[in-house]
Amino acid sequence: MIKITQLFLINPDGTTTELTTEGSIKDVLKTDECYVLVADDKRKVYLWKGVKSSVRSKFIGAKRSQEIRGQVGMH
């Protein structure tokens, strides 16, 4: 199982909001949103695109995931 250490919500204005995760990650993720998930133990950054999320959110999420990858030192 992958342990998520950081979770960021992609906001419609292009910013991100760091969320706290208590319990299962599946209870936090919504189908109309995009999220960037950081797993330090695997040294990976994931982009979660909800099936009902907008194309704009997916595009912004892809860009932000690369920026977050650089910030957390996972080049």
C-alpha positions in Angstrom: 0.0 0.0 0.0 1.2 3.5 -0.9 1.5 5.9 2.0 0.5 9.5 1.0 2.5 12.1 2.9 1.0 15.2 1.2 -2.2 15.9 -0.6 -2.9 19.0 -2.7 -6.3 20.1 -4.1 -6.1 21.9 -7.5 -8.2 25.0 -7.2 -10.1 26.5 -10.3 -7.9 29.6 -10.1 -4.7 27.6 -10.6 -3.6 27.6 -7.0 -3.3 24.5 -4.7 -4.5 23.9 -1.2 -2.8 21.4 1.0 -5.3 19.1 2.7 -4.9 16.9 5.7 -5.7 13.3 5.4 -7.2 11.4 8.3 -8.3 7.9 7.5 -8.5 6.4 4.1 -7.5 8.6 1.1 -10.5 7.3 -0.9 -12.8 9.2 1.5 -11.1 12.5 0.6 -10.9 12.3 -3.2 -13.9 13.7 -5.1 -14.7 12.8 -8.7 -15.1 16.4 -9.8 -11.7 17.5 -8.5 -8.0 17.0 -9.4 -5.4 16.3 -6.7 -1.6 16.0 -6.5 -0.5 13.2 -4.1 3.0 12.9 -2.8 4.3 9.5 -1.6 7.7 10.0 0.1 8.3 6.3 0.7 8.0 5.6 -3.0 9.6 8.9 -4.0 6.7 9.6 -6.4 4.2 12.4 -7.2 0.8 11.3 -8.5 -1.8 13.3 -10.3 -5.3 12.1 -9.5 -7.9 13.3 -12.1 -11.5 12.8 -11.1 -13.7 11.5 -13.9 -15.9 14.6 -13.7 -13.1 17.2 -13.3 -12.7 19.9 -15.8 -10.2 20.0 -18.6 -8.8 23.2 -17.1 -8.2 21.5 -13.7 -6.5 18.5 -15.4 -4.2 20.9 -17.3 -3.4 22.9 -14.2 -2.9 19.7 -12.2 -0.3 18.4 -14.6 1.6 21.7 -14.4 1.4 21.9 -10.7 2.4 18.3 -10.2 5.7 19.0 -12.0 6.3 22.1 -9.8 5.6 20.1 -6.6 7.9 17.3 -7.8 10.7 19.9 -8.0 9.8 21.4 -4.6 10.0 18.1 -2.8 13.2 17.1 -4.5 11.9 14.3 -6.7 13.5 15.2 -10.1 
